[in-house]
């Protein structure tokens, strides 16, 4: 009886995620409410040492995830607030370029940016870039679709880019150097999608100039951020130091540097940039992981294991990726990890790509898709769906390349 109630709560929570735009209730609120309620009921009616151990294990996973994202998102919040990201893009691009080059520039820019920034920040910057080009609506829709695919593809390649990649890494299924194998497949699939989107682009386009100049301190902080990422790659590969420690160390350097150098009373205090983080995103992850931990505790995640029993790992991973176009990829990833599957490294890399990129198939399948629907005029579920064949070809190509490289 209790397990049935808990399962209903989980289904209700995941429905609230999928229907967020319909019910107009932030998914962080619903998942956190139902996730905590599930564990309260479990502790109240089935108390045991196993339940306590399961809860503590899940809480440790959440803490590691939260702290890493807090450090990375604070870096990005500072750089974005000071126009560093957009300024770099406009500085690198010429004043005028052929329209047919724009799809390639947008998708590759989104791929690179989302490898270092969280998907929400990367999407907002990409939308600003697309709208600044002042193209017609049909072209903006195509560029928005490209941006979503590029952001999700780039995010899957590094632990700084996508929370599902970070989750799989934290579970010890892949290493940082292993994830670099996803980069060529992602770049090729993004380039292929840009080629498929080329019809309709002709003539030239002017690139606006950004007037705001970055200060020396902002540039130094940007360099510290890049060095932190590079140091994370190096020390984790050779010394096995957790990335969380490296990012917190880099952030602490920034805190002290700004404290010593910046004395303008009009500037935002450096610690206040933590408040600019999307905390509803962090609370959403907390709620989802609580729900998945509860499902693992009552044995419901065995269904995922059965999928991998019926299908080969490759086909099961491909199907999970398509499911992430409808269901949120965070609970899907947590469910696969929670079912404790025994797969080779190649299969875990395939899963990392599929859950990271599969959400691009539909506009509601990722945070990037939902944001472009709200920010770019003309992008709706239907207008996005028009390019499903193009996206499916690009996703399938990238997934195939991951499994053969």
C-alpha positions in Angstrom: 0.0 0.0 0.0 2.7 2.5 1.0 4.8 1.7 -2.0 1.9 2.3 -4.3 1.3 5.8 -2.7 5.0 6.6 -3.0 5.0 5.6 -6.7 1.9 7.8 -7.3 3.8 10.7 -5.7 6.7 10.1 -8.0 4.5 10.0 -11.1 2.8 13.2 -10.0 6.1 14.9 -9.6 7.4 13.9 -13.0 4.1 15.0 -14.6 4.5 18.3 -12.9 7.9 18.6 -14.6 6.6 17.9 -18.0 3.5 20.1 -17.6 5.3 23.0 -16.0 4.3 25.4 -18.8 0.7 24.3 -18.5 0.1 24.4 -14.8 2.4 27.4 -14.3 4.0 26.0 -11.1 7.8 26.0 -10.9 9.0 22.4 -11.1 11.4 23.1 -8.2 8.4 23.6 -5.9 6.5 20.5 -6.9 9.5 18.1 -6.9 10.8 19.4 -3.6 7.4 19.1 -1.9 6.8 15.6 -3.2 10.4 14.4 -2.8 10.5 15.4 0.9 7.0 14.1 1.5 8.0 10.7 0.0 10.9 10.3 2.5 8.8 11.5 5.4 6.3 8.7 4.6 9.0 6.2 4.2 10.6 7.1 7.5 7.2 7.2 9.3 5.9 3.8 8.1 8.9 1.7 7.2 11.7 2.9 9.5 14.9 0.9 9.3 18.7 1.3 9.2 18.6 0.6 5.4 16.2 3.6 4.9 18.4 5.8 7.0 21.5 4.7 5.0 19.8 5.3 1.7 18.7 8.8 2.7 22.2 9.7 3.9 23.8 8.4 0.7 21.4 10.4 -1.5 22.0 13.5 0.6 25.8 13.2 0.1 25.3 13.0 -3.7 23.1 16.1 -3.6 25.6 18.0 -1.5 28.5 17.3 -3.9 26.3 18.3 -6.8 25.1 21.5 -5.2 28.5 22.7 -4.1 30.1 22.1 -7.5 27.2 23.9 -9.3 27.3 26.7 -6.8 31.0 27.4 -7.6 30.7 27.1 -11.4 27.5 29.1 -11.6 29.0 31.9 -9.4 31.9 32.2 -11.8 29.6 32.4 -14.8 27.2 34.8 -13.1 30.1 37.3 -12.5 31.4 37.0 -16.1 28.0 37.3 -17.6 27.1 40.3 -15.5 30.2 42.1 -16.7 29.6 41.3 -20.3 32.7 39.2 -20.7 31.0 36.4 -22.7 29.1 38.6 -25.2 32.0 41.0 -25.5 34.4 38.2 -26.5 32.0 36.9 -29.2 31.5 40.3 -30.8 35.2 41.0 -30.7 36.1 37.8 -32.5 33.5 38.2 -35.2 34.0 40.5 -38.2 31.7 43.5 -38.8 30.0 41.8 -41.7 29.8 38.2 -42.8 27.8 36.0 -45.1 24.4 34.8 -43.7 25.3 31.2 -44.7 28.1 31.2 -42.2 25.7 32.3 -39.3 24.2 28.9 -38.6 27.7 27.4 -38.2 28.9 30.2 -36.0 25.8 30.1 -33.8 25.8 26.3 -33.2 29.6 26.1 -32.7 29.6 29.1 -30.4 26.8 27.5 -28.3 28.7 24.2 -28.3 31.9 25.8 -26.9 30.1 28.1 -24.4 27.9 25.5 -22.9 30.9 23.3 -22.2 32.0 25.9 -19.6 28.7 27.6 -18.6 25.5 26.2 -17.3 22.8 25.6 -19.9 20.6 28.5 -18.7 23.3 31.1 -18.9 24.5 29.7 -22.3 21.0 29.9 -23.7 20.4 33.5 -22.5 23.7 34.6 -24.1 22.9 32.7 -27.3 19.4 34.3 -27.5 21.0 37.8 -27.1 23.4 37.0 -29.9 20.7 35.7 -32.2 18.3 38.7 -31.7 21.2 41.2 -32.1 21.6 39.9 -35.7 18.1 41.3 -36.6 17.2 38.6 -39.1 13.7 37.6 -40.0 11.6 35.3 -37.9 12.0 32.2 -39.9 15.8 32.5 -39.7 15.6 33.2 -36.0 13.6 30.1 -35.4 16.2 28.0 -37.2 19.0 29.6 -35.2 17.2 29.0 -32.0 16.8 25.3 -32.8 20.5 25.2 -33.6 21.3 27.0 -30.4 19.4 24.4 -28.3 21.1 21.5 -30.0 24.5 23.1 -29.8 24.1 23.9 -26.1 22.9 20.4 -25.2 25.7 18.8 -27.3 28.5 21.0 -25.8 27.1 20.6 -22.3 27.3 16.8 -22.5 31.1 16.9 -23.1 32.3 18.4 -19.8 31.2 18.2 -16.2 31.0 22.0 -16.1 28.4 22.0 -18.9 25.6 19.6 -18.0 24.3 18.3 -14.7 23.6 14.8 -16.1 27.3 14.6 -17.2 28.3 15.6 -13.7 26.0 13.0 -12.2 27.5 10.2 -14.3 31.0 11.4 -13.5 30.3 11.7 -9.8 29.0 8.1 -9.9 32.4 7.0 -11.1 31.1 5.7 -14.5 33.3 8.0 -16.7 36.5 10.0 -16.2 37.1 13.6 -17.4 39.5 12.4 -20.2 36.9 9.8 -21.2 34.3 12.6 -21.8 36.6 14.3 -24.3 35.7 11.4 -26.7 32.2 13.1 -26.9 33.6 16.3 -28.4 34.3 15.1 -32.0 30.9 13.4 -32.2 29.2 16.5 -30.9 31.0 18.9 -33.3 30.3 16.7 -36.3 26.6 16.4 -35.4 26.3 20.1 -34.8 28.0 20.9 -38.1 25.6 18.4 -39.9 22.6 20.1 -38.3 23.8 23.5 -39.5 24.2 22.2 -43.0 20.6 20.9 -42.9 19.4 24.3 -41.8 21.2 26.3 -44.5 18.3 26.7 -47.0 16.9 30.2 -46.7 20.2 31.9 -45.6 21.6 34.3 -48.2 23.1 37.7 -48.4 25.2 39.4 -45.6 24.6 40.3 -42.0 26.1 43.0 -39.9 27.5 42.1 -36.4 26.8 44.8 -33.8 29.7 46.2 -31.8 29.6 46.1 -28.0 30.5 49.4 -26.5 31.2 48.3 -22.9 34.9 47.5 -22.3 35.9 44.8 -19.8 38.1 45.9 -17.0 41.4 44.3 -16.2 40.0 42.6 -13.1 37.2 41.1 -15.1 39.7 39.7 -17.6 41.8 38.2 -14.7 38.8 36.5 -13.2 37.9 35.1 -16.7 41.5 33.7 -16.9 41.1 32.2 -13.4 37.9 30.5 -14.5 39.6 29.0 -17.5 42.6 27.9 -15.5 40.3 26.3 -12.9 38.6 24.2 -15.6 42.0 23.2 -17.1 43.4 22.4 -13.6 40.3 20.3 -12.9 41.0 18.3 -16.1 44.7 17.8 -15.2 44.5 17.0 -11.4 41.5 14.7 -11.7 43.2 12.7 -14.5 46.5 12.3 -12.7 45.9 12.9 -9.0 42.2 12.1 -8.7 41.4 15.2 -6.7 37.7 15.8 -6.8 36.7 18.7 -9.2 34.5 20.1 -6.4 37.7 21.0 -4.4 39.4 22.6 -7.4 36.4 24.8 -8.2 35.9 25.9 -4.6 39.6 26.8 -4.4 39.4 28.8 -7.7 36.2 30.6 -6.4 37.9 31.4 -3.1 40.8 33.0 -5.0 38.3 35.2 -6.9 36.7 36.3 -3.6 40.0 37.4 -2.1 41.2 39.0 -5.3 38.1 41.2 -5.6 38.3 42.0 -1.9 41.8 43.3 -2.3 41.6 45.1 -5.6 38.0 46.5 -6.1 37.1 49.3 -3.9 34.3 51.1 -5.9 31.3 51.4 -3.5 28.9 51.2 -6.6 30.1 47.7 -7.5 28.1 44.7 -6.5 29.9 42.9 -3.6 31.5 39.8 -4.9 29.7 37.5 -2.4 26.4 38.8 -3.7 26.9 37.1 -7.1 26.0 33.8 -5.3 22.5 35.3 -5.0 22.3 35.6 -8.8 22.5 31.8 -9.2 19.4 30.0 -10.4 18.6 28.5 -7.0 15.3 27.1 -8.3 17.4 24.9 -10.5 19.4 23.7 -7.6 16.2 23.0 -5.6 14.8 21.1 -8.6 17.8 18.8 -8.6 17.4 18.3 -4.9 13.7 17.3 -5.3 14.4 15.0 -8.2 17.3 13.2 -6.5 15.2 12.7 -3.4 12.4 11.2 -5.5 14.8 8.9 -7.4 16.5 7.9 -4.1 13.1 6.9 -2.8 12.3 4.9 -5.9 15.6 3.1 -5.6 14.8 2.3 -1.9 11.5 0.7 -2.8 12.9 -1.2 -5.8 11.0 0.6 -8.5 14.1 1.3 -10.5 14.3 -2.3 -11.5 12.2 -1.4 -14.5 15.2 0.5 -15.9 17.3 -2.6 -15.4 14.7 -4.6 -17.3 15.0 -2.3 -20.3 18.7 -3.0 -20.5 18.0 -6.7 -20.1 15.6 -6.7 -23.1 17.7 -4.5 -25.3 21.4 -4.2 -25.9 23.1 -1.4 -24.1 23.4 0.7 -27.2 19.8 0.5 -28.2 18.6 1.1 -24.6 20.8 4.2 -24.3 19.4 5.5 -27.6 15.9 4.9 -26.4 16.6 6.7 -23.1 17.9 9.7 -25.1 14.7 9.9 -27.0 12.7 9.6 -23.8 14.6 12.6 -22.5 12.8 14.7 -25.1 9.6 14.2 -23.1 10.8 13.4 -19.6 13.4 15.5 -17.8 16.9 14.1 -18.3 17.9 14.5 -14.6 15.4 12.0 -13.2 16.1 9.7 -16.2 19.8 9.8 -15.5 19.3 9.4 -11.8 17.1 6.4 -12.4 19.7 4.6 -14.6 22.4 5.3 -12.1 20.2 4.2 -9.2 19.5 0.9 -10.8 23.2 0.1 -10.5 23.7 -1.3 -14.0 27.0 -2.9 -14.9 28.0 -1.5 -18.3 31.3 -0.9 -20.0 32.8 2.6 -20.4 31.6 2.8 -24.0 28.0 2.3 -22.9 28.3 4.9 -20.2 29.7 7.4 -22.7 26.7 6.6 -25.0 24.3 7.2 -22.2 26.0 10.5 -21.3 25.6 11.7 -24.9 22.0 10.4 -25.3 20.6 12.0 -22.1 22.5 15.2 -22.7 21.5 15.7 -26.3 18.2 13.7 -26.7 16.3 16.5 -25.0 16.9 18.7 -28.0 14.4 16.7 -30.1 11.5 18.7 -28.7 11.2 22.2 -27.4 10.0 21.0 -24.0 12.9 18.4 -23.6 15.5 20.7 -22.1 15.9 24.0 -20.2 17.5 25.5 -23.4 14.4 24.7 -25.4 12.0 26.1 -22.9 14.0 29.4 -22.6 14.1 30.0 -26.4 10.3 29.4 -26.6 9.9 32.3 -24.1 12.6 34.6 -25.5 12.5 34.2 -29.3 9.4 35.3 -31.1 7.9 32.6 -33.3 9.5 29.7 -31.5 6.6 27.5 -30.3 6.2 23.8 -29.7 4.9 23.4 -33.2 7.4 25.5 -35.0 10.2 23.7 -33.2 8.6 20.3 -34.0 8.9 21.2 -37.8 12.7 20.5 -37.5 12.3 17.2 -35.6 13.6 15.2 -38.7 16.7 17.4 -38.9 17.3 17.0 -35.1 16.8 13.3 -35.2 19.3 12.9 -38.0 21.9 15.0 -36.1 21.2 13.2 -32.8 21.4 9.8 -34.4 24.7 10.6 -36.2 26.3 11.9 -33.0 25.2 8.9 -31.0 26.5 6.5 -33.7 29.9 8.3 -33.7 30.1 8.1 -29.9 29.7 4.4 -30.2 32.3 3.8 -32.9 35.0 6.2 -31.9 
